[in-house]
Amino acid sequence: MRKISVIALALVLTLAASACSSESKPASSSGAQKIIIGTGNDFEQIAFLDDKNKLTGFDVELLREIDKRLDNYEFEFQTMDFSNILLSLETKKVDLAAHLFEKNPERVEKFLFNEEPYAYWRNKIIVASDNNDSIQTLDDLVGKKVLVGPTSAQAQILENYNKEHKEGINIVYQQNDANDDVAQITSGRVYATLGADFLLPIKDPQGKLKTVGESLNEGNILYVFRKDDADSKKLADAVDGAIKELKADGTLKKLSEDWLGQDFSK
C-alpha cells in the first residue's frame, strides 16, 4: 500500500513539473526566447507589405535591428488590425506591441512602456489644402466632423477636449483601419483630421492636405509591453539598451531618414 502511495506521489510531482514547464516561454531553435511582436501590415512606410508581400517599414526594420543586438531574444512578427494589437498584448497572444504608440492615461493604466523613445513628433490639425478658414486650435473645430482612428493618440486628444468643453467636436472614427484621410477630407465627408507632422507627406504625396495651427502635443513614440510582468520588464529594459546603441551609432537616424524623410529620432 505504501509503495503505491509513493508511486502516486511521484506521478503527481512529475505532472506538476510538466505543467510548470509548459507555461514557460517558448525557445527558438537557437535557444533564444521567442518574442511575438504585434503590429499592422497596411500602415504605409511604418508597417506594411511591399510589392513582394514582405513585411517592412520603419517600425519593422527598427525592430529587426534591435533583434540583432539582443542575443537572448528572437523576434517574430504577427500582423493584425490596429484595434486588436493592444488587446492581443493584454491577452498574451503577443509580447510586444509596435505601431507608433504614444502614452495616454488609459494605456498607462493597463500597460508598460519602454523608457527610451525611438521617435518624436508633433500632432497637428490637418485640413484640405484649399481650405482658407482660419483654423488655429481645437476650438475652431467645434461642431465639425473630425476623422481619427479609434483608440489612437489623436482620438484621445479629441475625446479629452470633448470631456472638458460643453460644445464638442463631432468625432468620426475610421472603419477597419482605413487610411482614407485624403478622400474623406477632399470629398467633404469630414472637415479635418489630426496627425503626426511626419505622416502627411506619406499619406498625401500629391499635397491635397495641409497642416494648420500650432502643435497640439509632442509625442514620444514607444513600444508597449504587459504591465506587472517580470519577463516583460526585462524585455523592455533590453529594448531600451538596444535603442540607445542604435541612436549612438547612427542606425536609428538613418532608418528614420530612409523611411520617414527626416530624422525624427531626437
C-alpha positions in Angstrom: 0.0 0.0 0.0 2.9 2.3 0.9 4.6 1.6 -2.4 1.5 2.6 -4.3 1.3 5.9 -2.4 4.9 6.7 -3.2 4.4 5.9 -6.9 1.3 8.1 -6.9 3.1 10.9 -5.2 5.9 10.7 -7.8 3.4 10.8 -10.6 1.7 13.9 -9.2 5.1 15.7 -8.8 6.0 14.7 -12.4 2.7 16.1 -13.8 3.1 19.3 -11.8 6.6 19.8 -13.1 5.4 19.2 -16.6 2.6 21.7 -16.2 5.0 24.4 -14.9 7.4 23.8 -17.8 4.6 24.0 -20.3 3.8 27.6 -19.1 7.4 28.8 -19.7 8.2 31.0 -22.7 9.0 29.0 -25.9 12.5 29.0 -27.1 13.7 29.2 -30.7 15.9 26.6 -32.3 18.9 28.8 -31.3 17.9 28.7 -27.7 16.9 32.3 -27.6 13.5 33.3 -26.1 10.9 33.8 -28.9 9.1 37.2 -28.7 5.9 37.7 -30.7 5.5 41.2 -31.9 2.1 42.5 -32.7 1.9 45.1 -35.5 -0.1 46.1 -38.6 0.5 45.5 -42.3 -1.1 48.4 -44.1 0.5 51.5 -42.4 2.5 52.9 -45.3 6.2 53.4 -44.5 5.7 52.2 -41.0 4.5 48.5 -41.1 3.2 47.3 -44.5 3.5 44.7 -47.1 5.8 45.6 -50.0 5.3 44.6 -53.7 6.9 41.2 -52.8 4.4 40.7 -50.0 7.2 41.2 -47.4 6.5 42.9 -44.1 8.7 46.0 -43.9 8.6 49.7 -42.9 10.2 51.9 -40.2 8.8 50.1 -37.1 9.6 46.6 -38.6 13.1 47.3 -39.8 13.9 49.1 -36.5 12.8 46.0 -34.5 14.9 43.8 -36.8 17.9 46.0 -35.9 17.0 45.7 -32.2 16.7 41.9 -32.5 20.3 41.7 -33.9 21.6 43.3 -30.7 19.6 41.1 -28.3 21.2 37.6 -28.3 18.8 36.3 -25.7 15.7 37.0 -27.8 14.4 36.1 -31.2 11.6 38.4 -32.7 8.7 37.1 -34.8 6.1 39.4 -36.3 2.3 38.8 -36.1 0.2 41.3 -38.1 -3.4 42.3 -37.3 -5.8 45.2 -37.3 -4.5 48.2 -35.3 -7.5 48.0 -33.0 -6.6 44.4 -32.0 -2.9 45.0 -31.2 -3.1 46.1 -27.6 -5.9 43.6 -26.9 -3.6 40.8 -28.2 -0.9 42.1 -25.8 -3.3 42.1 -22.9 -4.5 38.5 -23.6 -0.9 37.3 -24.0 -1.2 36.5 -27.7 1.8 38.8 -28.4 4.6 40.0 -26.2 5.4 43.5 -27.6 3.1 46.0 -29.4 4.6 48.1 -32.1 2.6 50.7 -34.1 3.9 54.2 -33.3 2.3 54.0 -29.9 2.2 57.1 -27.6 1.4 57.1 -23.9 -2.0 58.2 -22.7 -3.7 57.7 -19.3 -5.8 54.8 -20.4 -2.8 52.9 -21.9 -0.5 53.7 -18.9 -3.2 52.3 -16.6 -3.1 48.9 -18.4 0.4 48.6 -20.0 4.1 49.0 -19.5 6.0 51.3 -21.9 9.8 51.2 -22.5 11.6 54.3 -21.4 13.7 55.3 -24.4 11.6 56.9 -27.2 12.6 55.8 -30.7 10.9 58.7 -32.4 9.5 62.2 -31.5 6.9 64.3 -33.4 4.1 66.7 -33.1 0.3 66.2 -33.7 -1.4 68.9 -35.7 -4.7 69.7 -37.3 -4.9 68.7 -41.0 -7.4 70.1 -43.5 -7.8 70.3 -47.2 -5.1 72.3 -48.9 -7.7 74.7 -50.4 -9.3 75.3 -47.0 -9.0 79.1 -46.3 -10.7 79.1 -43.0 -8.6 80.4 -40.1 -8.1 77.1 -38.1 -5.6 77.5 -35.3 -6.8 75.4 -32.3 -9.3 72.7 -31.4 -11.8 75.4 -30.6 -12.1 76.1 -34.3 -13.2 72.5 -34.9 -16.2 72.7 -32.6 -19.3 71.3 -34.4 -17.2 70.0 -37.3 -16.6 66.4 -38.3 -13.0 65.3 -37.5 -11.7 61.9 -38.6 -9.4 59.8 -36.3 -8.5 56.2 -35.8 -10.3 54.5 -32.8 -8.1 54.1 -29.7 -5.4 56.3 -31.3 -3.5 59.1 -29.6 -5.3 61.6 -31.9 -8.7 60.2 -30.8 -7.6 60.7 -27.2 -6.9 64.3 -27.8 -10.4 64.9 -29.2 -12.1 62.8 -26.5 -10.3 64.8 -23.8 -11.3 68.0 -25.4 -15.0 67.0 -25.5 -14.9 66.0 -21.8 -13.7 69.4 -20.9 -16.0 71.5 -23.2 -19.7 71.8 -23.3 -19.7 72.4 -27.1 -17.8 69.5 -28.6 -16.2 68.3 -31.8 -18.0 65.7 -33.9 -15.6 62.8 -33.8 -15.7 60.4 -36.7 -13.9 57.1 -36.2 -12.2 55.4 -39.2 -13.5 52.0 -40.0 -11.3 48.9 -40.4 -8.1 50.9 -40.1 -8.8 52.6 -43.5 -6.2 55.1 -44.5 -8.7 57.3 -46.3 -8.0 60.7 -44.8 -7.4 62.3 -48.1 -10.6 61.0 -49.7 -12.7 61.8 -46.7 -11.5 65.4 -46.3 -11.3 66.4 -50.0 -14.8 65.0 -50.6 -16.2 67.0 -47.7 -17.4 64.0 -45.8 -15.3 65.2 -42.9 -13.8 68.6 -42.2 -10.4 67.7 -40.8 -8.2 65.1 -39.1 -5.3 65.1 -36.6 -2.0 63.6 -37.4 1.7 63.5 -36.7 3.7 66.0 -38.7 5.8 63.5 -40.5 2.9 61.4 -41.7 1.3 63.9 -44.1 3.8 63.5 -47.0 3.5 59.7 -46.6 -0.3 59.7 -46.7 -0.7 62.6 -49.1 2.1 62.7 -51.7 0.0 64.8 -54.0 -0.3 67.6 -51.4 -4.1 67.7 -51.2 -4.0 68.3 -47.5 -2.1 70.7 -45.2 -1.3 71.2 -41.5 -2.6 74.3 -39.8 -2.3 75.9 -36.4 0.1 75.2 -33.5 1.2 71.8 -32.3 -1.5 70.1 -30.2 1.1 68.0 -28.4 4.5 66.5 -28.8 4.6 62.7 -28.9 7.2 60.3 -27.6 6.9 57.1 -29.6 7.5 53.9 -27.6 6.9 50.2 -27.6 4.3 48.6 -25.3 4.6 45.6 -23.0 2.5 43.8 -20.4 2.3 45.5 -17.0 3.3 43.9 -13.7 5.2 41.1 -15.6 8.8 40.4 -14.7 9.7 39.0 -18.2 8.1 42.0 -19.9 10.1 44.4 -17.8 13.3 42.6 -18.5 12.5 42.7 -22.3 11.6 46.4 -22.1 14.9 47.2 -20.4 16.8 45.2 -23.1 15.0 47.1 -25.8 15.9 50.4 -24.2 19.5 49.4 -24.2 19.4 48.5 -27.9 17.7 51.7 -28.8 20.4 53.7 -27.1 23.0 51.8 -29.1 21.1 52.5 -32.3 21.0 56.2 -31.5 24.7 56.3 -30.6 25.9 54.6 -33.8 23.6 56.5 -36.2 21.5 53.5 -37.3 18.2 54.9 -35.9 18.9 58.3 -37.6 19.4 56.5 -40.9 16.3 54.4 -40.6 14.2 57.5 -39.8 15.6 59.4 -42.8 15.2 56.4 -45.1 11.6 55.7 -44.2 10.2 59.0 -42.8 12.1 61.5 -44.9 13.9 63.2 -42.0 15.5 62.4 -38.6 12.7 62.0 -36.0 14.9 60.2 -33.6 15.8 63.2 -31.5 
